[in-house]
């Protein structure tokens, strides 16, 4: 007879553990600053209150409220983001290797979807006030299907979920993924690989 196995985050050993990145110590998270020095500012963030300026080539801007912005989130296993979309803008295919994502539409409508490891697309149009879940690690996207700006709030079960944009990860890695690897994977020529790289490269100011 087989026994059962459970996996979960360990219980907290203190009330709070406000991140202290300046310590340079990381043990699957950040070291804690002295509880005596913790303040309300360590647990608050106003960055999600207003729409962000959208000036990216894909038509969306993500404002994160993770442990790097809210030190009091350290060890709590939770964070949020706000995503603002221009008309027709999208949050391109990407993954969060360390978190499941729950999206709540604030304004507008979004076409959303994720792809399972069996290569099945699960998608729908999500309207204002509705939610949609993207399972941890699966490739997913959101697109504003309207002619007005849209916005969403995203919640994560990680203090620092991480984001890997598929196109940027493959075509702008440092050092670069070899051109012949990308050409074979996408069944395109190396000239096409270089065209994609040039379009995704950061613009020089």
N, CA, C and O of each residue as an XYZ file, in Angstrom:
820
protein
N       0.843     -1.184      0.000
C       0.000      0.000      0.000
C       0.884      1.242      0.000
O       1.869      1.309      0.735
N       0.531      2.219     -0.822
C       1.329      3.424     -0.949
C       0.845      4.497      0.026
O      -0.356      4.661      0.239
N       1.793      5.222      0.611
C       1.452      6.344      1.470
C       1.245      7.594      0.634
O       1.543      7.596     -0.560
N       0.749      8.635      1.234
C       0.531      9.891      0.510
C       1.635     10.874      0.851
O       2.244     10.808      1.919
N       1.881     11.789     -0.081
C       2.902     12.811      0.106
C       2.269     14.182     -0.084
O       1.506     14.387     -1.028
N       2.576     15.111      0.795
C       2.079     16.479      0.686
C       3.252     17.423      0.517
O       4.295     17.247      1.147
N       3.084     18.429     -0.336
C       4.118     19.439     -0.518
C       3.480     20.815     -0.346
O       2.431     21.096     -0.926
N       4.110     21.662      0.443
C       3.564     22.993      0.679
C       4.664     23.879      1.244
O       5.708     23.394      1.681
N       4.414     25.196      1.229
C       5.378     26.108      1.826
C       5.433     25.862      3.322
O       4.407     25.568      3.936
N       6.607     25.976      3.917
C       6.695     25.780      5.370
C       5.955     26.876      6.115
O       5.811     27.993      5.616
N       5.489     26.553      7.301
C       4.816     27.554      8.122
C       5.777     28.661      8.498
O       6.977     28.431      8.647
N       5.244     29.868      8.651
C       6.072     31.007      9.061
C       6.604     30.794     10.469
O       5.929     30.218     11.323
N       7.811     31.262     10.697
C       8.418     31.156     12.026
C       8.419     32.481     12.759
O       8.911     32.575     13.883
N       7.862     33.517     12.119
C       7.752     34.816     12.747
C       6.537     35.525     12.160
O       6.015     35.112     11.124
N       6.087     36.586     12.815
C       4.924     37.326     12.313
C       5.218     37.968     10.964
O       4.420     37.866     10.032
N       6.362     38.626     10.865
C       6.736     39.333      9.647
C       8.221     39.116      9.364
O       9.005     38.802     10.259
N       8.579     39.291      8.103
C       9.985     39.186      7.694
C      10.191     40.184      6.563
O      10.287     39.794      5.399
N      10.258     41.464      6.895
C      10.404     42.521      5.893
C      11.730     42.348      5.169
O      12.785     42.267      5.799
N      11.673     42.292      3.848
C      12.868     42.028      3.054
C      13.945     43.081      3.274
O      13.664     44.275      3.387
N      15.177     42.608      3.332
C      16.349     43.474      3.481
C      17.341     43.111      2.379
O      18.359     42.474      2.648
N      17.048     43.516      1.131
C      17.916     43.138      0.006
C      19.363     43.592      0.174
O      20.277     42.959     -0.353
N      19.572     44.677      0.898
C      20.931     45.202      1.065
C      21.843     44.254      1.830
O      23.064     44.412      1.800
N      21.263     43.262      2.520
C      22.100     42.321      3.278
C      22.914     41.429      2.359
O      23.956     40.903      2.751
N      22.426     41.259      1.115
C      23.122     40.380      0.181
C      22.865     38.906      0.432
O      23.337     38.060     -0.328
N      22.125     38.581      1.484
C      21.829     37.187      1.822
C      20.505     36.782      1.205
O      19.497     37.471      1.365
N      20.512     35.642      0.488
C      19.282     35.095     -0.086
C      19.220     33.605      0.234
O      20.144     32.856     -0.081
N      18.136     33.186      0.857
C      17.887     31.768      1.081
C      16.475     31.507      0.581
O      15.529     31.434      1.366
N      16.342     31.367     -0.745
C      15.028     31.224     -1.368
C      14.101     32.356     -0.931
O      12.934     32.132     -0.608
N      14.629     33.545     -0.928
C      13.918     34.740     -0.476
C      14.948     35.734      0.022
O      16.137     35.583     -0.260
N      14.521     36.730      0.745
C      15.432     37.741      1.265
C      15.576     37.605      2.778
O      14.687     37.100      3.464
N      16.700     38.063      3.270
C      16.882     38.134      4.714
C      15.904     39.155      5.292
O      15.408     40.020      4.571
N      15.628     39.054      6.595
C      14.678     39.961      7.242
C      15.414     41.111      7.918
O      16.489     40.927      8.489
N      14.823     42.294      7.846
C      15.355     43.373      8.660
C      14.753     43.258     10.058
O      13.772     42.543     10.261
N      15.332     43.946     10.993
C      14.860     43.876     12.371
C      13.391     44.279     12.441
O      12.992     45.295     11.873
N      12.591     43.479     13.140
C      11.165     43.779     13.280
C      10.956     45.145     13.922
O       9.959     45.815     13.655
N      11.890     45.554     14.763
C      11.775     46.858     15.425
C      11.847     48.005     14.415
O      11.364     49.105     14.685
N      12.451     47.746     13.248
C      12.595     48.790     12.233
C      11.520     48.727     11.153
O      11.539     49.527     10.218
N      10.586     47.791     11.268
C       9.516     47.671     10.277
C       8.530     48.824     10.418
O       8.223     49.262     11.527
N       8.038     49.310      9.278
C       7.066     50.407      9.284
C       5.892     50.049      8.374
O       5.952     49.069      7.630
N       4.851     50.830      8.436
C       3.676     50.609      7.582
C       4.041     50.725      6.106
O       3.424     50.076      5.261
N       5.047     51.552      5.790
C       5.458     51.714      4.397
C       6.006     50.419      3.810
O       5.958     50.226      2.595
N       6.526     49.530      4.654
C       7.029     48.243      4.171
C       5.901     47.349      3.660
O       6.152     46.388      2.932
N       4.658     47.663      4.039
C       3.524     46.817      3.713
C       2.520     47.491      2.777
O       1.418     46.977      2.585
N       2.886     48.632      2.194
C       1.952     49.341      1.317
C       2.639     49.772      0.029
O       3.865     49.866     -0.039
N       1.813     50.035     -1.006
C       2.328     50.430     -2.313
C       1.189     51.069     -3.090
O       0.120     50.473     -3.218
N       1.398     52.267     -3.607
C       0.350     52.970     -4.330
C       0.446     52.860     -5.830
O      -0.311     53.513     -6.549
N       1.368     52.041     -6.317
C       1.655     51.995     -7.747
C       0.594     51.391     -8.638
O       0.668     51.517     -9.860
N      -0.403     50.729     -8.044
C      -1.449     50.120     -8.867
C      -2.709     50.976     -8.964
O      -3.678     50.594     -9.619
N      -2.688     52.137     -8.306
C      -3.901     52.951     -8.209
C      -4.299     53.610     -9.522
O      -5.487     53.786     -9.793
N      -3.321     53.973    -10.334
C      -3.614     54.703    -11.568
C      -3.091     53.950    -12.784
O      -2.129     53.190    -12.676
N      -3.718     54.156    -13.943
C      -3.220     53.526    -15.170
C      -1.796     53.946    -15.468
O      -1.427     55.103    -15.270
N      -1.002     53.012    -15.940
C       0.367     53.317    -16.346
C       0.368     53.819    -17.783
O      -0.558     53.541    -18.545
N       1.395     54.547    -18.146
C       1.560     54.976    -19.530
C       1.913     53.756    -20.377
O       2.816     52.995    -20.031
N       1.208     53.575    -21.470
C       1.477     52.440    -22.354
C       2.198     52.945    -23.592
O       1.598     53.596    -24.447
N       3.479     52.644    -23.684
C       4.248     53.083    -24.851
C       5.146     51.969    -25.389
O       6.135     52.238    -26.071
N       4.796     50.715    -25.078
C       5.588     49.587    -25.562
C       5.130     49.179    -26.959
O       4.034     49.534    -27.393
N       5.969     48.439    -27.645
C       5.639     48.011    -29.010
C       4.480     47.022    -29.047
O       3.831     46.864    -30.081
N       4.214     46.349    -27.914
C       3.123     45.366    -27.883
C       1.818     45.967    -27.361
O       0.767     45.329    -27.425
N       1.887     47.198    -26.843
C       0.657     47.878    -26.419
C       0.180     47.538    -25.025
O      -1.018     47.603    -24.747
N       1.103     47.174    -24.136
C       0.715     46.940    -22.739
C       1.858     47.318    -21.809
O       3.027     47.327    -22.194
N       1.480     47.630    -20.564
C       2.472     47.923    -19.524
C       2.076     47.172    -18.264
O       0.926     47.234    -17.829
N       3.044     46.458    -17.676
C       2.813     45.714    -16.442
C       3.474     46.463    -15.291
O       4.664     46.772    -15.344
N       2.690     46.754    -14.245
C       3.214     47.369    -13.027
C       3.153     46.320    -11.925
O       2.069     45.904    -11.516
N       4.310     45.896    -11.449
C       4.374     44.812    -10.465
C       4.317     45.346     -9.044
O       4.872     46.401     -8.739
N       3.639     44.604     -8.183
C       3.637     44.865     -6.738
C       4.111     43.569     -6.073
O       3.332     42.842     -5.457
N       5.418     43.305     -6.218
C       6.006     42.099     -5.657
C       6.940     42.468     -4.504
O       6.956     43.618     -4.065
N       7.701     41.520     -4.022
C       8.545     41.758     -2.854
C       9.595     42.841     -3.103
O      10.087     43.459     -2.160
N       9.935     43.069     -4.367
C      10.904     44.115     -4.675
C      10.315     45.509     -4.486
O      11.049     46.471     -4.261
N       8.982     45.619     -4.579
C       8.305     46.898     -4.375
C       7.658     46.985     -2.991
O       7.507     48.073     -2.436
N       7.281     45.835     -2.444
C       6.599     45.777     -1.146
C       7.389     44.808     -0.255
O       7.075     43.618     -0.214
N       8.403     45.303      0.453
C       9.277     44.417      1.229
C       8.544     43.532      2.230
O       9.017     42.447      2.568
N       7.384     43.998      2.706
C       6.625     43.226      3.682
C       6.035     41.936      3.125
O       5.549     41.101      3.888
N       6.071     41.764      1.796
C       5.584     40.525      1.198
C       6.545     39.353      1.398
O       6.178     38.198      1.182
N       7.763     39.653      1.805
C       8.768     38.599      1.957
C       8.249     37.460      2.829
O       7.762     37.690      3.936
N       8.355     36.256      2.335
C       7.942     34.981      2.954
C       6.433     34.747      2.944
O       5.985     33.705      3.422
N       5.634     35.676      2.419
C       4.181     35.521      2.482
C       3.591     34.792      1.278
O       2.429     34.388      1.316
N       4.373     34.614      0.205
C       3.916     33.817     -0.924
C       2.780     34.417     -1.716
O       1.910     33.689     -2.194
N       2.768     35.747     -1.867
C       1.690     36.406     -2.608
C       2.205     37.714     -3.197
O       3.100     38.344     -2.634
N       1.633     38.120     -4.338
C       1.958     39.407     -4.950
C       0.876     39.745     -5.965
O      -0.019     38.940     -6.225
N       0.966     40.954     -6.541
C      -0.013     41.403     -7.528
C       0.686     42.175     -8.638
O       1.850     42.555     -8.514
N      -0.042     42.398     -9.716
C       0.398     43.287    -10.790
C      -0.823     43.974    -11.371
O      -1.945     43.480    -11.265
N      -0.587     45.110    -11.979
C      -1.616     45.766    -12.786
C      -1.122     45.755    -14.221
O       0.037     46.067    -14.494
N      -2.023     45.389    -15.147
C      -1.674     45.417    -16.561
C      -2.593     46.405    -17.252
O      -3.816     46.287    -17.177
N      -1.995     47.386    -17.931
C      -2.753     48.371    -18.709
C      -2.513     48.104    -20.192
O      -1.385     47.871    -20.625
N      -3.606     48.145    -20.959
C      -3.557     47.815    -22.385
C      -4.069     48.979    -23.222
O      -5.111     49.562    -22.922
N      -3.332     49.308    -24.265
C      -3.843     50.246    -25.265
C      -4.886     49.516    -26.106
O      -4.933     48.287    -26.079
N      -5.725     50.235    -26.853
C      -6.651     49.554    -27.757
C      -5.883     48.603    -28.683
O      -4.936     49.011    -29.356
N      -6.297     47.353    -28.708
C      -5.607     46.368    -29.531
C      -4.307     45.858    -28.944
O      -3.646     45.016    -29.551
N      -3.926     46.352    -27.770
C      -2.666     45.946    -27.156
C      -2.742     44.563    -26.542
O      -3.828     44.062    -26.251
N      -1.597     43.953    -26.349
C      -1.576     42.616    -25.761
C      -0.427     42.462    -24.767
O       0.575     43.175    -24.821
N      -0.609     41.514    -23.869
C       0.461     41.034    -23.009
C       0.893     39.733    -23.672
O       0.220     38.715    -23.517
N       2.014     39.746    -24.416
C       2.356     38.634    -25.308
C       2.548     37.307    -24.566
O       2.682     37.294    -23.343
N       2.560     36.201    -25.299
C       2.744     34.888    -24.670
C       3.953     34.857    -23.743
O       5.063     35.234    -24.119
N       3.701     34.394    -22.510
C       4.747     34.350    -21.492
C       4.386     33.306    -20.449
O       3.295     32.738    -20.481
N       5.292     33.057    -19.534
C       5.037     32.127    -18.438
C       5.491     32.752    -17.122
O       6.313     33.667    -17.103
N       4.939     32.240    -16.021
C       5.410     32.570    -14.676
C       5.868     31.250    -14.056
O       5.038     30.451    -13.623
N       7.178     31.016    -14.008
C       7.672     29.713    -13.556
C       7.391     29.398    -12.095
O       7.436     28.238    -11.688
N       7.097     30.440    -11.297
C       6.938     30.197     -9.865
C       5.530     30.476     -9.345
O       5.328     30.494     -8.130
N       4.546     30.694    -10.226
C       3.231     31.070     -9.695
C       2.084     30.781    -10.650
O       2.236     30.826    -11.870
N       0.940     30.484    -10.063
C      -0.341     30.523    -10.764
C      -0.819     31.974    -10.743
O      -0.561     32.700     -9.784
N      -1.513     32.394    -11.801
C      -1.979     33.782    -11.917
C      -3.501     33.821    -12.003
O      -4.115     33.031    -12.720
N      -4.092     34.740    -11.271
C      -5.536     34.971    -11.309
C      -5.746     36.408    -11.773
O      -5.329     37.347    -11.096
N      -6.393     36.582    -12.927
C      -6.592     37.911    -13.509
C      -8.035     38.371    -13.295
O      -8.982     37.621    -13.533
N      -8.184     39.623    -12.839
C      -9.487     40.270    -12.658
C      -9.534     41.475    -13.587
O      -8.687     42.363    -13.487
N     -10.510     41.520    -14.488
C     -10.605     42.612    -15.466
C     -11.226     43.842    -14.817
O     -12.364     43.803    -14.348
N     -10.468     44.933    -14.795
C     -10.939     46.200    -14.230
C     -11.756     46.998    -15.228
O     -12.815     47.531    -14.896
N     -11.257     47.075    -16.454
C     -11.906     47.860    -17.503
C     -11.757     47.152    -18.839
O     -10.724     46.540    -19.112
N     -12.795     47.237    -19.675
C     -12.726     46.679    -21.014
C     -12.984     45.186    -21.048
O     -13.548     44.617    -20.113
N     -12.567     44.560    -22.132
C     -12.665     43.125    -22.323
C     -11.332     42.599    -22.834
O     -10.637     43.275    -23.593
N     -10.985     41.398    -22.416
C      -9.724     40.796    -22.827
C      -9.966     39.426    -23.436
O     -10.746     38.632    -22.910
N      -9.294     39.153    -24.547
C      -9.211     37.791    -25.058
C      -8.018     37.161    -24.357
O      -6.896     37.650    -24.484
N      -8.249     36.074    -23.613
C      -7.184     35.455    -22.829
C      -7.100     33.968    -23.159
O      -8.050     33.375    -23.667
N      -5.953     33.385    -22.861
C      -5.831     31.953    -23.073
C      -4.518     31.417    -22.567
O      -3.554     32.160    -22.387
N      -4.488     30.099    -22.334
C      -3.236     29.410    -22.004
C      -3.179     28.103    -22.778
O      -4.201     27.597    -23.239
N      -1.971     27.562    -22.915
C      -1.754     26.345    -23.676
C      -1.251     25.263    -22.728
O      -0.281     25.474    -22.000
N      -1.905     24.111    -22.736
C      -1.494     23.012    -21.877
C      -0.270     22.313    -22.470
O       0.123     22.591    -23.603
N       0.328     21.406    -21.696
C       1.481     20.655    -22.204
C       1.055     19.651    -23.277
O       1.907     19.091    -23.967
N      -0.244     19.420    -23.424
C      -0.756     18.598    -24.520
C      -1.041     19.453    -25.753
O      -1.618     18.976    -26.731
N      -0.626     20.731    -25.695
C      -0.760     21.680    -26.802
C      -2.206     22.076    -27.076
O      -2.558     22.395    -28.211
N      -3.043     22.058    -26.041
C      -4.435     22.479    -26.174
C      -4.574     23.923    -25.717
O      -4.134     24.275    -24.622
N      -5.184     24.759    -26.549
C      -5.455     26.147    -26.190
C      -6.781     26.222    -25.449
O      -7.807     25.760    -25.948
N      -6.755     26.799    -24.271
C      -7.973     27.057    -23.499
C      -8.127     28.561    -23.421
O      -7.298     29.234    -22.809
N      -9.181     29.106    -24.036
C      -9.287     30.560    -24.149
C     -10.741     31.011    -24.106
O     -11.665     30.229    -24.334
N     -10.916     32.302    -23.805
C     -12.243     32.911    -23.844
C     -12.103     34.418    -23.761
O     -11.010     34.932    -23.524
N     -13.196     35.124    -23.952
C     -13.228     36.567    -23.752
C     -13.709     36.827    -22.328
O     -14.760     36.338    -21.914
N     -12.926     37.601    -21.591
C     -13.229     37.898    -20.193
C     -13.657     39.363    -20.107
O     -12.940     40.253    -20.563
N     -14.830     39.603    -19.519
C     -15.385     40.957    -19.445
C     -15.107     41.614    -18.099
O     -14.665     40.962    -17.152
N     -15.373     42.910    -18.030
C     -15.177     43.685    -16.808
C     -15.846     42.992    -15.618
O     -17.016     42.613    -15.684
N     -15.083     42.831    -14.525
C     -15.608     42.198    -13.323
C     -15.446     40.693    -13.287
O     -15.746     40.062    -12.273
N     -14.971     40.100    -14.389
C     -14.784     38.651    -14.435
C     -13.323     38.292    -14.191
O     -12.435     39.139    -14.287
N     -13.088     37.007    -13.869
C     -11.726     36.538    -13.608
C     -11.387     35.380    -14.539
O     -12.265     34.752    -15.131
N     -10.091     35.120    -14.650
C      -9.592     33.976    -15.403
C      -8.301     33.513    -14.743
O      -7.518     34.329    -14.257
N      -8.080     32.194    -14.727
C      -6.908     31.616    -14.066
C      -5.927     31.049    -15.092
O      -6.326     30.352    -16.025
N      -4.648     31.354    -14.911
C      -3.572     30.786    -15.715
C      -2.740     29.877    -14.810
O      -2.072     30.371    -13.902
N      -2.765     28.561    -15.036
C      -2.006     27.652    -14.179
C      -0.496     27.918    -14.230
O       0.044     28.357    -15.245
N       0.139     27.647    -13.144
C       1.574     27.878    -12.985
C       2.396     27.265    -14.120
O       2.225     26.100    -14.479
N       3.291     28.084    -14.672
C       4.255     27.608    -15.652
C       3.753     27.460    -17.068
O       4.560     27.244    -17.973
N       2.436     27.568    -17.308
C       1.927     27.378    -18.662
C       1.965     28.688    -19.451
O       1.740     29.765    -18.900
N       2.254     28.579    -20.742
C       2.305     29.747    -21.624
C       0.905     30.340    -21.735
O      -0.067     29.624    -21.974
N       0.814     31.664    -21.558
C      -0.497     32.321    -21.623
C      -0.357     33.742    -22.159
O       0.750     34.258    -22.316
N      -1.502     34.363    -22.436
C      -1.509     35.705    -23.025
C      -2.821     36.398    -22.692
O      -3.790     35.762    -22.278
N      -2.834     37.734    -22.882
C      -4.063     38.528    -22.817
C      -4.007     39.569    -23.932
O      -2.944     40.114    -24.228
N      -5.150     39.838    -24.545
C      -5.217     40.858    -25.605
C      -6.471     41.694    -25.441
O      -7.565     41.167    -25.236
N      -6.298     43.010    -25.534
C      -7.430     43.925    -25.497
C      -8.115     43.880    -26.854
O      -7.548     44.310    -27.859
N      -9.346     43.353    -26.880
C     -10.044     43.210    -28.154
C     -10.927     44.410    -28.483
O     -11.710     44.360    -29.431
N     -10.806     45.492    -27.704
C     -11.664     46.659    -27.919
C     -10.929     47.841    -28.504
O      -9.722     47.795    -28.740
N     -11.691     48.916    -28.736
C     -11.106     50.136    -29.298
C     -10.863     51.193    -28.215
O     -10.595     52.354    -28.523
N     -10.958     50.777    -26.933
C     -10.659     51.661    -25.810
C      -9.628     50.990    -24.905
O      -9.470     49.770    -24.960
N      -8.924     51.758    -24.076
C      -7.965     51.144    -23.155
C      -8.643     50.135    -22.233
O      -9.828     50.265    -21.926
N      -7.896     49.142    -21.800
C      -8.383     48.136    -20.861
C      -7.360     47.990    -19.739
O      -6.209     48.404    -19.873
N      -7.801     47.391    -18.627
C      -6.901     47.199    -17.488
C      -7.322     45.955    -16.717
O      -8.494     45.578    -16.709
N      -6.345     45.326    -16.071
C      -6.619     44.139    -15.259
C      -5.695     44.123    -14.061
O      -4.599     44.683    -14.096
N      -6.150     43.469    -12.994
C      -5.308     43.186    -11.835
C      -4.993     41.701    -11.850
O      -5.864     40.877    -12.130
N      -3.750     41.360    -11.549
C      -3.338     39.962    -11.498
C      -2.807     39.643    -10.108
O      -2.017     40.400     -9.544
N      -3.249     38.511     -9.562
C      -2.762     38.038     -8.269
C      -1.949     36.769     -8.485
O      -2.283     35.947     -9.339
N      -0.875     36.613     -7.704
C       0.029     35.472     -7.840
C       0.269     34.830     -6.483
O       0.298     35.517     -5.462
N       0.440     33.511     -6.471
C       0.766     32.836     -5.220
C       2.281     32.682     -5.063
O       2.794     31.604     -4.762
N       2.964     33.790     -5.276
C       4.408     33.880     -5.079
C       4.759     35.333     -4.819
O       4.153     36.232     -5.403
N       5.729     35.572     -3.952
C       6.164     36.945     -3.710
C       6.968     37.491     -4.880
O       7.130     38.705     -5.005
N       7.476     36.606     -5.742
C       8.269     37.007     -6.904
C       8.066     35.947     -7.998
O       8.910     35.068     -8.172
N       6.945     36.028     -8.738
C       6.568     34.945     -9.651
C       7.501     34.724    -10.830
O       7.542     33.629    -11.390
N       8.248     35.750    -11.212
C       9.106     35.635    -12.391
C       8.269     35.657    -13.660
O       7.139     35.170    -13.675
N       8.824     36.222    -14.723
C       8.130     36.270    -16.010
C       9.120     35.958    -17.119
O      10.193     36.557    -17.190
N       8.758     35.017    -17.983
C       9.546     34.736    -19.174
C       8.679     34.961    -20.396
O       7.817     34.144    -20.720
N       8.917     36.091    -21.080
C       8.235     36.363    -22.339
C       8.854     35.456    -23.397
O      10.070     35.469    -23.586
N       8.035     34.673    -24.086
C       8.561     33.650    -24.983
C       9.465     34.249    -26.056
O      10.592     33.790    -26.244
N       8.980     35.269    -26.759
C       9.767     35.861    -27.843
C      11.056     36.489    -27.316
O      12.134     36.253    -27.861
N      10.941     37.287    -26.257
C      12.132     37.949    -25.717
C      13.126     36.949    -25.155
O      14.335     37.103    -25.329
N      12.616     35.918    -24.478
C      13.499     34.906    -23.898
C      14.328     34.237    -24.984
O      15.530     34.031    -24.810
N      13.702     33.900    -26.090
C      14.405     33.161    -27.137
C      15.267     34.039    -28.034
O      16.344     33.625    -28.463
N      14.792     35.256    -28.319
C      15.476     36.064    -29.325
C      16.343     37.190    -28.763
O      17.053     37.847    -29.524
N      16.303     37.429    -27.449
C      17.157     38.496    -26.894
C      17.968     38.007    -25.702
O      18.420     38.817    -24.893
N      18.162     36.689    -25.577
C      18.943     36.140    -24.464
C      20.395     36.623    -24.535
O      20.904     36.940    -25.610
N      21.051     36.672    -23.372
C      22.453     37.047    -23.291
C      23.217     35.987    -22.504
O      22.892     35.755    -21.340
N      24.220     35.333    -23.094
C      24.570     35.385    -24.522
C      23.445     34.826    -25.379
O      22.562     34.136    -24.868
N      23.465     35.117    -26.680
C      22.328     34.757    -27.524
C      22.188     33.257    -27.766
O      23.174     32.521    -27.794
N      20.942     32.823    -27.941
C      20.679     31.467    -28.411
C      21.208     31.402    -29.850
O      20.926     32.302    -30.642
N      21.963     30.362    -30.202
C      22.521     30.293    -31.571
C      21.442     30.411    -32.641
O      20.353     29.851    -32.516
N      21.772     31.153    -33.694
C      20.820     31.381    -34.777
C      20.322     30.080    -35.390
O      19.145     29.961    -35.728
N      21.225     29.092    -35.536
C      20.809     27.849    -36.177
C      19.817     27.069    -35.313
O      18.972     26.341    -35.835
N      19.921     27.222    -33.986
C      18.962     26.578    -33.085
C      17.573     27.181    -33.290
O      16.587     26.457    -33.422
N      17.507     28.519    -33.317
C      16.223     29.196    -33.513
C      15.659     28.935    -34.903
O      14.454     28.738    -35.062
N      16.533     28.934    -35.912
C      16.085     28.705    -37.286
C      15.445     27.324    -37.418
O      14.407     27.167    -38.061
N      16.083     26.320    -36.796
C      15.538     24.961    -36.895
C      14.257     24.821    -36.084
O      13.309     24.171    -36.526
N      14.221     25.435    -34.886
C      13.042     25.326    -34.024
C      11.816     25.941    -34.673
O      10.719     25.392    -34.571
N      11.990     27.087    -35.344
C      10.853     27.788    -35.947
C      10.703     27.515    -37.444
O       9.803     28.042    -38.098
N      11.612     26.672    -37.979
C      11.567     26.327    -39.399
C      11.604     27.573    -40.276
O      10.810     27.735    -41.203
N      12.562     28.454    -39.947
C      12.773     29.679    -40.727
C      14.257     29.801    -41.032
O      15.069     29.048    -40.495
N      14.614     30.750    -41.896
C      16.009     30.966    -42.238
C      16.709     31.850    -41.214
O      16.051     32.541    -40.436
N      18.040     31.831    -41.209
C      18.794     32.657    -40.259
C      18.581     34.143    -40.523
O      18.680     34.951    -39.600
N      18.290     34.515    -41.773
C      17.988     35.920    -42.060
C      16.721     36.355    -41.329
O      16.638     37.474    -40.824
N      15.734     35.457    -41.279
C      14.496     35.757    -40.559
C      14.769     35.855    -39.053
O      14.190     36.696    -38.365
N      15.647     34.996    -38.554
C      16.021     35.051    -37.141
C      16.612     36.412    -36.815
O      16.261     37.018    -35.802
N      17.500     36.891    -37.663
C      18.138     38.186    -37.424
C      17.150     39.341    -37.533
O      17.282     40.335    -36.819
N      16.155     39.223    -38.423
C      15.124     40.262    -38.532
C      14.314     40.338    -37.237
O      14.031     41.423    -36.729
N      13.947     39.163    -36.712
C      13.185     39.133    -35.459
C      14.014     39.721    -34.326
O      13.507     40.514    -33.532
N      15.276     39.342    -34.247
C      16.153     39.857    -33.195
C      16.266     41.377    -33.266
O      16.256     42.055    -32.238
N      16.372     41.902    -34.472
C      16.525     43.357    -34.610
C      15.259     44.096    -34.191
O      15.331     45.213    -33.678
N      14.097     43.474    -34.407
C      12.843     44.131    -34.020
C      12.621     44.067    -32.512
O      11.992     44.956    -31.938
N      13.134     43.018    -31.868
C      12.927     42.861    -30.420
C      14.023     43.508    -29.588
O      13.862     43.696    -28.382
N      15.132     43.847    -30.224
C      16.241     44.441    -29.475
C      15.822     45.770    -28.859
O      15.051     46.521    -29.457
N      16.335     46.064    -27.646
C      16.003     47.358    -27.004
C      16.405     48.514    -27.897
O      17.477     48.507    -28.503
N      15.529     49.507    -27.970
C      15.821     50.693    -28.787
C      16.918     51.522    -28.151
O      16.893     51.789    -26.949
N      17.891     51.932    -28.974
C      18.986     52.761    -28.473
C      18.517     54.208    -28.356
O      17.920     54.766    -29.276
N      18.810     54.808    -27.180
C      18.364     56.195    -26.967
C      19.399     57.183    -27.439
O      19.191     58.392    -27.336
